[in-house]
């Protein structure tokens, strides 16, 4: 997955081998990749907003592990890094995964708020197409289908991971 997906994207993109590096020509740079202020505002807003909630979910998950677990791990001679990796995180993940799934789904839905800052995301482009063609039902169905696919795939992956991390009783 780590090697195959980037390789497939590279091949689908025409297997580019050259980089578009910025060069100083005259009084300004030409070439390279430009990032619009709208995209940066969207990116920073979504990242900071979602990161605060994810950090709170992780903090609550770690605090849900009883202090006795940490004390017992220290008593058998584990170092603090080993205590975190071997004792606390495996137990905390069982508490973290469900609210983290909800936050990932919220992030997907919150990305449609890019319209508020003027960034042409999927919803605003579909709205323009609806206005110009008059095919509102098809446009709305397309928006619903894309968000449904994103939400169901995120939920399916996180449910699989949650089942993998669950305690298996005999």
Backbone as JSON Lines, residues from 0, in Angstrom:
{"i":0,"aa":"X","n":[0.83,-1.2,0.0],"ca":[0.0,0.0,0.0],"c":[0.87,1.26,0.0]}
{"i":1,"aa":"X","n":[1.94,1.23,0.79],"ca":[2.81,2.4,0.9],"c":[3.56,2.64,-0.4]}
{"i":2,"aa":"X","n":[3.97,1.6,-1.07],"ca":[4.73,1.74,-2.32],"c":[3.81,1.73,-3.53]}
{"i":3,"aa":"X","n":[2.79,0.86,-3.51],"ca":[1.93,0.68,-4.68],"c":[1.08,1.88,-5.02]}
{"i":4,"aa":"X","n":[0.47,2.53,-4.02],"ca":[-0.41,3.67,-4.29],"c":[0.34,4.86,-4.88]}
{"i":5,"aa":"X","n":[1.48,5.28,-4.31],"ca":[2.21,6.37,-4.95],"c":[2.72,6.0,-6.35]}
{"i":6,"aa":"X","n":[3.12,4.75,-6.52],"ca":[3.58,4.32,-7.83],"c":[2.46,4.37,-8.85]}
{"i":7,"aa":"X","n":[1.26,3.93,-8.45],"ca":[0.11,3.98,-9.36],"c":[-0.25,5.42,-9.71]}
{"i":8,"aa":"X","n":[-0.21,6.33,-8.73],"ca":[-0.48,7.75,-9.01],"c":[0.57,8.33,-9.94]}
{"i":9,"aa":"X","n":[1.81,7.95,-9.72],"ca":[2.89,8.45,-10.58],"c":[2.7,7.96,-12.01]}
{"i":10,"aa":"X","n":[2.32,6.7,-12.18],"ca":[2.09,6.16,-13.52],"c":[0.85,6.79,-14.16]}
{"i":11,"aa":"X","n":[-0.23,6.99,-13.38],"ca":[-1.43,7.62,-13.93],"c":[-1.18,9.08,-14.29]}
{"i":12,"aa":"X","n":[-0.24,9.71,-13.62],"ca":[0.11,11.11,-13.92],"c":[1.04,11.25,-15.11]}
{"i":13,"aa":"X","n":[1.32,10.18,-15.81],"ca":[2.19,10.24,-16.98],"c":[3.65,10.01,-16.66]}
{"i":14,"aa":"X","n":[3.94,9.5,-15.48],"ca":[5.31,9.2,-15.04],"c":[6.25,10.39,-15.24]}
{"i":15,"aa":"X","n":[5.93,11.53,-14.62],"ca":[6.81,12.69,-14.77],"c":[8.15,12.46,-14.08]}
{"i":16,"aa":"X","n":[9.21,12.88,-14.74],"ca":[10.54,12.69,-14.16],"c":[11.23,14.01,-13.84]}
{"i":17,"aa":"X","n":[10.66,15.12,-14.27],"ca":[11.3,16.4,-14.0],"c":[10.5,17.19,-12.97]}
{"i":18,"aa":"X","n":[11.2,17.99,-12.21],"ca":[10.56,18.82,-11.2],"c":[10.43,20.24,-11.75]}
{"i":19,"aa":"X","n":[9.35,20.89,-11.41],"ca":[9.15,22.27,-11.82],"c":[9.67,23.16,-10.7]}
{"i":20,"aa":"X","n":[10.94,23.49,-10.78],"ca":[11.58,24.29,-9.74],"c":[11.43,25.78,-10.06]}
{"i":21,"aa":"X","n":[11.21,26.6,-9.03],"ca":[11.12,28.04,-9.27],"c":[12.48,28.61,-9.65]}
{"i":22,"aa":"X","n":[12.47,29.51,-10.63],"ca":[13.7,30.17,-11.08],"c":[13.48,31.67,-11.06]}
{"i":23,"aa":"X","n":[14.51,32.4,-10.68],"ca":[14.43,33.85,-10.66],"c":[14.59,34.38,-12.07]}
{"i":24,"aa":"X","n":[13.52,35.0,-12.59],"ca":[13.55,35.6,-13.92],"c":[13.08,37.03,-13.79]}
{"i":25,"aa":"X","n":[13.96,37.95,-14.01],"ca":[13.61,39.36,-13.86],"c":[13.48,39.7,-12.39]}
{"i":26,"aa":"X","n":[12.33,40.29,-12.05],"ca":[12.1,40.69,-10.67],"c":[11.24,39.72,-9.89]}
{"i":27,"aa":"X","n":[10.89,38.58,-10.49],"ca":[9.99,37.64,-9.82],"c":[10.4,36.21,-10.13]}
{"i":28,"aa":"X","n":[9.88,35.28,-9.39],"ca":[10.14,33.87,-9.63],"c":[9.12,33.31,-10.6]}
{"i":29,"aa":"X","n":[9.55,32.43,-11.47],"ca":[8.67,31.74,-12.41],"c":[8.78,30.25,-12.15]}
{"i":30,"aa":"X","n":[7.67,29.54,-12.29],"ca":[7.67,28.09,-12.09],"c":[7.41,27.74,-10.64]}
{"i":31,"aa":"X","n":[7.5,26.46,-10.34],"ca":[7.23,25.98,-8.99],"c":[5.75,25.81,-8.75]}
{"i":32,"aa":"X","n":[5.42,25.53,-7.53],"ca":[4.04,25.31,-7.15],"c":[3.56,26.5,-6.33]}
{"i":33,"aa":"X","n":[2.44,27.05,-6.72],"ca":[1.86,28.17,-5.98],"c":[0.73,27.68,-5.09]}
{"i":34,"aa":"X","n":[0.62,28.25,-3.92],"ca":[-0.45,27.9,-2.99],"c":[-1.27,29.16,-2.76]}
{"i":35,"aa":"X","n":[-2.57,29.06,-3.04],"ca":[-3.43,30.23,-2.91],"c":[-3.69,30.54,-1.43]}
{"i":36,"aa":"X","n":[-3.94,31.81,-1.13],"ca":[-4.24,32.17,0.26],"c":[-5.53,31.5,0.77]}
{"i":37,"aa":"X","n":[-6.49,31.28,-0.12],"ca":[-7.73,30.62,0.29],"c":[-7.46,29.19,0.74]}
{"i":38,"aa":"X","n":[-6.59,28.48,-0.04],"ca":[-6.27,27.1,0.31],"c":[-5.52,27.04,1.64]}
{"i":39,"aa":"X","n":[-4.59,27.98,1.85],"ca":[-3.86,27.99,3.12],"c":[-4.79,28.28,4.29]}
{"i":40,"aa":"X","n":[-5.74,29.2,4.1],"ca":[-6.71,29.49,5.16],"c":[-7.55,28.26,5.46]}
{"i":41,"aa":"X","n":[-8.0,27.56,4.41],"ca":[-8.78,26.34,4.6],"c":[-7.95,25.27,5.31]}
{"i":42,"aa":"X","n":[-6.74,25.07,4.85],"ca":[-5.88,24.04,5.42],"c":[-5.58,24.33,6.89]}
{"i":43,"aa":"X","n":[-5.14,25.55,7.19],"ca":[-4.82,25.88,8.58],"c":[-6.06,25.82,9.47]}
{"i":44,"aa":"X","n":[-7.18,26.31,8.98],"ca":[-8.4,26.26,9.78],"c":[-8.82,24.84,10.11]}
{"i":45,"aa":"X","n":[-8.86,23.98,9.09],"ca":[-9.27,22.6,9.33],"c":[-8.26,21.85,10.18]}
{"i":46,"aa":"X","n":[-6.97,22.07,9.94],"ca":[-5.93,21.36,10.7],"c":[-5.97,21.77,12.17]}
{"i":47,"aa":"X","n":[-6.01,23.06,12.44],"ca":[-6.0,23.5,13.84],"c":[-7.28,23.12,14.58]}
{"i":48,"aa":"X","n":[-8.42,23.25,13.91],"ca":[-9.69,22.91,14.53],"c":[-9.76,21.42,14.85]}
{"i":49,"aa":"X","n":[-9.41,20.58,13.86],"ca":[-9.49,19.14,14.06],"c":[-8.41,18.64,15.01]}
{"i":50,"aa":"X","n":[-7.21,19.24,14.93],"ca":[-6.13,18.81,15.81],"c":[-6.46,19.01,17.28]}
{"i":51,"aa":"X","n":[-7.18,20.09,17.59],"ca":[-7.57,20.32,18.98],"c":[-8.5,19.22,19.48]}
{"i":52,"aa":"X","n":[-9.46,18.82,18.66],"ca":[-10.38,17.77,19.07],"c":[-9.68,16.41,19.14]}
{"i":53,"aa":"X","n":[-8.81,16.12,18.21],"ca":[-8.09,14.84,18.22],"c":[-7.17,14.77,19.44]}
{"i":54,"aa":"X","n":[-6.51,15.88,19.75],"ca":[-5.64,15.9,20.92],"c":[-6.44,15.64,22.2]}
{"i":55,"aa":"X","n":[-7.64,16.2,22.27],"ca":[-8.49,15.98,23.44],"c":[-8.94,14.52,23.53]}
{"i":56,"aa":"X","n":[-9.24,13.92,22.39],"ca":[-9.64,12.51,22.36],"c":[-8.48,11.62,22.84]}
{"i":57,"aa":"X","n":[-7.28,11.9,22.36],"ca":[-6.11,11.1,22.75],"c":[-5.81,11.31,24.24]}
{"i":58,"aa":"X","n":[-5.88,12.56,24.71],"ca":[-5.63,12.83,26.12],"c":[-6.62,12.07,27.0]}
{"i":59,"aa":"X","n":[-7.9,12.12,26.64],"ca":[-8.92,11.42,27.42],"c":[-8.7,9.91,27.38]}
{"i":60,"aa":"X","n":[-8.29,9.38,26.23],"ca":[-8.03,7.96,26.12],"c":[-6.88,7.51,26.99]}
{"i":61,"aa":"X","n":[-5.82,8.31,27.02],"ca":[-4.66,7.96,27.86],"c":[-5.02,8.07,29.34]}
{"i":62,"aa":"X","n":[-5.8,9.07,29.69],"ca":[-6.19,9.22,31.1],"c":[-7.2,8.16,31.54]}
{"i":63,"aa":"X","n":[-7.82,7.48,30.58],"ca":[-8.79,6.44,30.96],"c":[-8.1,5.18,31.49]}
{"i":64,"aa":"X","n":[-6.82,5.02,31.2],"ca":[-6.07,3.87,31.73],"c":[-5.76,4.16,33.19]}
{"i":65,"aa":"X","n":[-6.09,3.22,34.04],"ca":[-5.94,3.45,35.48],"c":[-4.47,3.61,35.86]}
{"i":66,"aa":"X","n":[-4.27,4.38,36.91],"ca":[-2.92,4.66,37.37],"c":[-2.22,3.39,37.87]}
{"i":67,"aa":"X","n":[-3.01,2.42,38.33],"ca":[-2.44,1.16,38.81],"c":[-1.72,0.4,37.7]}
{"i":68,"aa":"X","n":[-2.18,0.53,36.46],"ca":[-1.51,-0.12,35.33],"c":[-0.09,0.44,35.17]}
{"i":69,"aa":"X","n":[0.03,1.75,35.26],"ca":[1.34,2.4,35.13],"c":[2.24,2.01,36.3]}
{"i":70,"aa":"X","n":[1.69,2.02,37.49],"ca":[2.48,1.66,38.67],"c":[2.94,0.2,38.61]}
{"i":71,"aa":"X","n":[2.09,-0.68,38.14],"ca":[2.47,-2.1,38.02],"c":[3.57,-2.28,36.98]}
{"i":72,"aa":"X","n":[3.48,-1.55,35.88],"ca":[4.51,-1.65,34.84],"c":[5.84,-1.12,35.35]}
{"i":73,"aa":"X","n":[5.81,-0.04,36.12],"ca":[7.05,0.5,36.7],"c":[7.62,-0.47,37.74]}
{"i":74,"aa":"X","n":[6.73,-1.16,38.45],"ca":[7.17,-2.09,39.5],"c":[7.92,-3.28,38.91]}
{"i":75,"aa":"X","n":[7.58,-3.69,37.69],"ca":[8.3,-4.82,37.1],"c":[9.53,-4.38,36.32]}
{"i":76,"aa":"X","n":[9.83,-3.07,36.38],"ca":[11.09,-2.58,35.83],"c":[11.03,-2.04,34.41]}
{"i":77,"aa":"X","n":[9.86,-1.75,33.9],"ca":[9.77,-1.17,32.55],"c":[10.12,0.31,32.6]}
{"i":78,"aa":"X","n":[10.78,0.78,31.56],"ca":[11.09,2.2,31.45],"c":[9.85,2.95,31.0]}
{"i":79,"aa":"X","n":[9.86,4.27,31.11],"ca":[8.66,5.06,30.82],"c":[8.22,4.91,29.36]}
{"i":80,"aa":"X","n":[9.17,4.82,28.43],"ca":[8.8,4.62,27.03],"c":[8.15,3.27,26.8]}
{"i":81,"aa":"X","n":[8.66,2.25,27.48],"ca":[8.07,0.91,27.37],"c":[6.68,0.87,28.01]}
{"i":82,"aa":"X","n":[6.52,1.58,29.1],"ca":[5.21,1.63,29.76],"c":[4.18,2.23,28.8]}
{"i":83,"aa":"X","n":[4.56,3.3,28.13],"ca":[3.65,3.95,27.21],"c":[3.31,3.04,26.03]}
{"i":84,"aa":"X","n":[4.33,2.44,25.42],"ca":[4.11,1.62,24.22],"c":[3.49,0.26,24.5]}
{"i":85,"aa":"X","n":[3.82,-0.34,25.61],"ca":[3.37,-1.71,25.88],"c":[2.13,-1.81,26.77]}
{"i":86,"aa":"X","n":[1.91,-0.81,27.6],"ca":[0.82,-0.9,28.58],"c":[-0.27,0.13,28.3]}
{"i":87,"aa":"X","n":[0.09,1.41,28.24],"ca":[-0.91,2.47,28.18],"c":[-1.58,2.58,26.81]}
{"i":88,"aa":"X","n":[-0.8,2.7,25.74],"ca":[-1.39,2.91,24.42],"c":[-2.28,1.77,23.94]}
{"i":89,"aa":"X","n":[-1.91,0.5,24.11],"ca":[-2.83,-0.55,23.67],"c":[-4.19,-0.5,24.38]}
{"i":90,"aa":"X","n":[-4.19,-0.13,25.65],"ca":[-5.46,-0.02,26.38],"c":[-6.21,1.26,26.0]}
{"i":91,"aa":"X","n":[-5.46,2.33,25.79],"ca":[-6.09,3.61,25.46],"c":[-6.7,3.59,24.06]}
{"i":92,"aa":"X","n":[-6.1,2.83,23.14],"ca":[-6.63,2.79,21.77],"c":[-8.06,2.28,21.73]}
{"i":93,"aa":"X","n":[-8.4,1.39,22.62],"ca":[-9.77,0.87,22.66],"c":[-10.78,1.95,23.01]}
{"i":94,"aa":"X","n":[-10.33,2.95,23.75],"ca":[-11.2,4.07,24.11],"c":[-11.12,5.18,23.06]}
{"i":95,"aa":"X","n":[-9.97,5.32,22.41],"ca":[-9.74,6.42,21.47],"c":[-10.44,6.2,20.13]}
{"i":96,"aa":"X","n":[-10.49,4.98,19.64],"ca":[-10.93,4.73,18.26],"c":[-12.35,5.21,17.96]}
{"i":97,"aa":"X","n":[-13.37,4.93,18.77],"ca":[-14.72,5.41,18.4],"c":[-14.86,6.92,18.27]}
{"i":98,"aa":"X","n":[-14.39,7.74,19.25],"ca":[-14.52,9.19,19.03],"c":[-13.6,9.71,17.92]}
{"i":99,"aa":"X","n":[-12.49,9.03,17.69],"ca":[-11.6,9.44,16.59],"c":[-12.28,9.2,15.25]}
{"i":100,"aa":"X","n":[-13.06,8.14,15.14],"ca":[-13.84,7.89,13.92],"c":[-14.81,9.03,13.68]}
{"i":101,"aa":"X","n":[-15.47,9.47,14.73],"ca":[-16.41,10.59,14.62],"c":[-15.7,11.86,14.17]}
{"i":102,"aa":"X","n":[-14.52,12.11,14.69],"ca":[-13.77,13.3,14.29],"c":[-13.32,13.25,12.84]}
{"i":103,"aa":"X","n":[-12.94,12.07,12.36],"ca":[-12.54,11.95,10.95],"c":[-13.74,12.19,10.03]}
{"i":104,"aa":"X","n":[-14.91,11.71,10.43],"ca":[-16.12,11.96,9.64],"c":[-16.49,13.44,9.68]}
{"i":105,"aa":"X","n":[-16.31,14.09,10.84],"ca":[-16.57,15.53,10.93],"c":[-15.61,16.31,10.04]}
{"i":106,"aa":"X","n":[-14.37,15.89,9.97],"ca":[-13.4,16.57,9.11],"c":[-13.82,16.49,7.65]}
{"i":107,"aa":"X","n":[-14.31,15.34,7.24],"ca":[-14.78,15.19,5.86],"c":[-15.93,16.15,5.57]}
{"i":108,"aa":"X","n":[-16.87,16.22,6.5],"ca":[-18.03,17.1,6.29],"c":[-17.65,18.57,6.42]}
{"i":109,"aa":"X","n":[-16.73,18.9,7.32],"ca":[-16.33,20.29,7.52],"c":[-15.57,20.85,6.33]}
{"i":110,"aa":"X","n":[-15.01,19.99,5.5],"ca":[-14.27,20.48,4.34],"c":[-15.19,21.22,3.36]}
{"i":111,"aa":"X","n":[-16.5,20.98,3.43],"ca":[-17.43,21.68,2.55],"c":[-17.59,23.15,2.95]}
{"i":112,"aa":"X","n":[-17.08,23.54,4.11],"ca":[-17.16,24.93,4.55],"c":[-16.16,25.83,3.81]}
{"i":113,"aa":"X","n":[-15.42,25.26,2.89],"ca":[-14.46,26.05,2.11],"c":[-15.16,27.12,1.28]}
{"i":114,"aa":"X","n":[-16.44,26.93,1.03],"ca":[-17.22,27.92,0.28],"c":[-17.2,29.26,1.0]}
{"i":115,"aa":"X","n":[-17.16,29.23,2.34],"ca":[-17.21,30.47,3.12],"c":[-16.0,31.36,2.89]}
{"i":116,"aa":"X","n":[-14.87,30.8,2.51],"ca":[-13.68,31.62,2.28],"c":[-13.37,31.78,0.8]}
{"i":117,"aa":"X","n":[-14.24,31.27,-0.05],"ca":[-14.07,31.47,-1.49],"c":[-13.18,30.45,-2.16]}
{"i":118,"aa":"X","n":[-12.89,29.33,-1.5],"ca":[-12.08,28.31,-2.14],"c":[-13.0,27.4,-2.95]}
{"i":119,"aa":"X","n":[-12.67,27.17,-4.22],"ca":[-13.58,26.37,-5.07],"c":[-13.46,24.87,-4.79]}
{"i":120,"aa":"X","n":[-14.15,24.41,-3.78],"ca":[-14.14,22.98,-3.47],"c":[-15.24,22.28,-4.25]}
{"i":121,"aa":"X","n":[-15.42,21.02,-3.97],"ca":[-16.37,20.18,-4.71],"c":[-17.8,20.71,-4.63]}
{"i":122,"aa":"X","n":[-18.22,21.16,-3.44],"ca":[-19.59,21.63,-3.26],"c":[-19.84,22.91,-4.06]}
{"i":123,"aa":"X","n":[-18.89,23.85,-4.02],"ca":[-19.1,25.1,-4.76],"c":[-19.05,24.88,-6.27]}
{"i":124,"aa":"X","n":[-18.18,23.99,-6.74],"ca":[-18.14,23.69,-8.17],"c":[-19.43,23.01,-8.6]}
{"i":125,"aa":"X","n":[-19.92,22.09,-7.79],"ca":[-21.19,21.43,-8.11],"c":[-22.34,22.43,-8.09]}
{"i":126,"aa":"X","n":[-22.3,23.4,-7.17],"ca":[-23.32,24.45,-7.14],"c":[-23.3,25.3,-8.4]}
{"i":127,"aa":"X","n":[-22.09,25.6,-8.89],"ca":[-21.98,26.37,-10.13],"c":[-22.53,25.57,-11.31]}
{"i":128,"aa":"X","n":[-22.22,24.3,-11.36],"ca":[-22.73,23.44,-12.43],"c":[-24.26,23.36,-12.36]}
{"i":129,"aa":"X","n":[-24.79,23.25,-11.16],"ca":[-26.25,23.2,-11.0],"c":[-26.88,24.49,-11.52]}
{"i":130,"aa":"X","n":[-26.28,25.65,-11.19],"ca":[-26.81,26.93,-11.64],"c":[-26.74,27.09,-13.15]}
{"i":131,"aa":"X","n":[-25.68,26.59,-13.76],"ca":[-25.51,26.79,-15.19],"c":[-26.29,25.78,-16.03]}
{"i":132,"aa":"X","n":[-26.49,24.58,-15.53],"ca":[-27.16,23.55,-16.33],"c":[-28.62,23.35,-15.92]}
{"i":133,"aa":"X","n":[-28.97,23.73,-14.71],"ca":[-30.33,23.52,-14.24],"c":[-30.62,22.09,-13.82]}
{"i":134,"aa":"X","n":[-29.61,21.26,-13.74],"ca":[-29.8,19.87,-13.35],"c":[-29.48,19.72,-11.86]}
{"i":135,"aa":"X","n":[-30.4,20.19,-11.04],"ca":[-30.17,20.22,-9.61],"c":[-30.18,18.83,-9.0]}
{"i":136,"aa":"X","n":[-31.06,17.97,-9.45],"ca":[-31.17,16.63,-8.86],"c":[-29.87,15.85,-9.06]}
{"i":137,"aa":"X","n":[-29.35,15.91,-10.28],"ca":[-28.11,15.18,-10.57],"c":[-26.93,15.76,-9.78]}
{"i":138,"aa":"X","n":[-26.87,17.08,-9.66],"ca":[-25.78,17.71,-8.91],"c":[-25.81,17.36,-7.44]}
{"i":139,"aa":"X","n":[-26.99,17.44,-6.85],"ca":[-27.13,17.11,-5.43],"c":[-26.85,15.63,-5.2]}
{"i":140,"aa":"X","n":[-27.34,14.77,-6.1],"ca":[-27.05,13.34,-5.96],"c":[-25.56,13.05,-6.06]}
{"i":141,"aa":"X","n":[-24.86,13.77,-6.92],"ca":[-23.42,13.6,-7.04],"c":[-22.71,14.01,-5.75]}
{"i":142,"aa":"X","n":[-23.11,15.14,-5.19],"ca":[-22.53,15.59,-3.92],"c":[-22.79,14.55,-2.83]}
{"i":143,"aa":"X","n":[-24.05,14.08,-2.75],"ca":[-24.4,13.07,-1.74],"c":[-23.61,11.79,-1.93]}
{"i":144,"aa":"X","n":[-23.44,11.36,-3.16],"ca":[-22.71,10.13,-3.45],"c":[-21.24,10.22,-3.04]}
{"i":145,"aa":"X","n":[-20.61,11.35,-3.35],"ca":[-19.19,11.51,-2.99],"c":[-19.02,11.51,-1.48]}
{"i":146,"aa":"X","n":[-19.84,12.29,-0.76],"ca":[-19.72,12.32,0.7],"c":[-20.1,10.98,1.31]}
{"i":147,"aa":"X","n":[-21.05,10.27,0.72],"ca":[-21.42,8.95,1.22],"c":[-20.26,7.97,1.06]}
{"i":148,"aa":"X","n":[-19.59,8.0,-0.09],"ca":[-18.46,7.1,-0.32],"c":[-17.33,7.4,0.66]}
{"i":149,"aa":"X","n":[-17.01,8.69,0.85],"ca":[-15.96,9.06,1.8],"c":[-16.33,8.62,3.22]}
{"i":150,"aa":"X","n":[-17.57,8.87,3.62],"ca":[-17.99,8.53,4.98],"c":[-18.02,7.03,5.21]}
{"i":151,"aa":"X","n":[-18.57,6.28,4.26],"ca":[-18.64,4.83,4.43],"c":[-17.27,4.18,4.4]}
{"i":152,"aa":"X","n":[-16.38,4.67,3.56],"ca":[-15.04,4.08,3.52],"c":[-14.27,4.39,4.81]}
{"i":153,"aa":"X","n":[-14.41,5.61,5.32],"ca":[-13.78,5.95,6.59],"c":[-14.35,5.1,7.72]}
{"i":154,"aa":"X","n":[-15.67,4.97,7.76],"ca":[-16.31,4.16,8.81],"c":[-15.91,2.7,8.7]}
{"i":155,"aa":"X","n":[-15.86,2.17,7.49],"ca":[-15.49,0.76,7.31],"c":[-14.07,0.51,7.79]}
{"i":156,"aa":"X","n":[-13.14,1.4,7.43],"ca":[-11.75,1.21,7.86],"c":[-11.63,1.31,9.38]}
{"i":157,"aa":"X","n":[-12.26,2.32,9.97],"ca":[-12.14,2.5,11.42],"c":[-12.85,1.38,12.18]}
{"i":158,"aa":"X","n":[-13.96,0.86,11.66],"ca":[-14.62,-0.29,12.3],"c":[-13.75,-1.53,12.22]}
{"i":159,"aa":"X","n":[-13.08,-1.74,11.08],"ca":[-12.16,-2.87,10.95],"c":[-11.03,-2.74,11.97]}
{"i":160,"aa":"X","n":[-10.47,-1.54,12.08],"ca":[-9.37,-1.31,13.02],"c":[-9.85,-1.48,14.46]}
{"i":161,"aa":"X","n":[-11.06,-1.02,14.75],"ca":[-11.61,-1.17,16.09],"c":[-11.78,-2.65,16.45]}
{"i":162,"aa":"X","n":[-12.25,-3.45,15.5],"ca":[-12.4,-4.9,15.75],"c":[-11.04,-5.56,15.93]}
{"i":163,"aa":"X","n":[-10.05,-5.09,15.2],"ca":[-8.7,-5.66,15.31],"c":[-8.11,-5.36,16.69]}
{"i":164,"aa":"X","n":[-8.41,-4.2,17.25],"ca":[-7.85,-3.79,18.53],"c":[-8.69,-4.28,19.71]}
{"i":165,"aa":"X","n":[-9.86,-4.84,19.47],"ca":[-10.74,-5.26,20.56],"c":[-10.14,-6.42,21.33]}
{"i":166,"aa":"X","n":[-10.55,-6.53,22.58],"ca":[-10.12,-7.65,23.43],"c":[-10.9,-8.88,22.99]}
{"i":167,"aa":"X","n":[-10.19,-9.94,22.72],"ca":[-10.81,-11.2,22.28],"c":[-10.96,-12.1,23.51]}
{"i":168,"aa":"X","n":[-12.22,-12.41,23.81],"ca":[-12.49,-13.28,24.96],"c":[-12.55,-14.72,24.51]}
{"i":169,"aa":"X","n":[-12.16,-15.61,25.38],"ca":[-12.17,-17.03,25.04],"c":[-13.46,-17.68,25.4]}
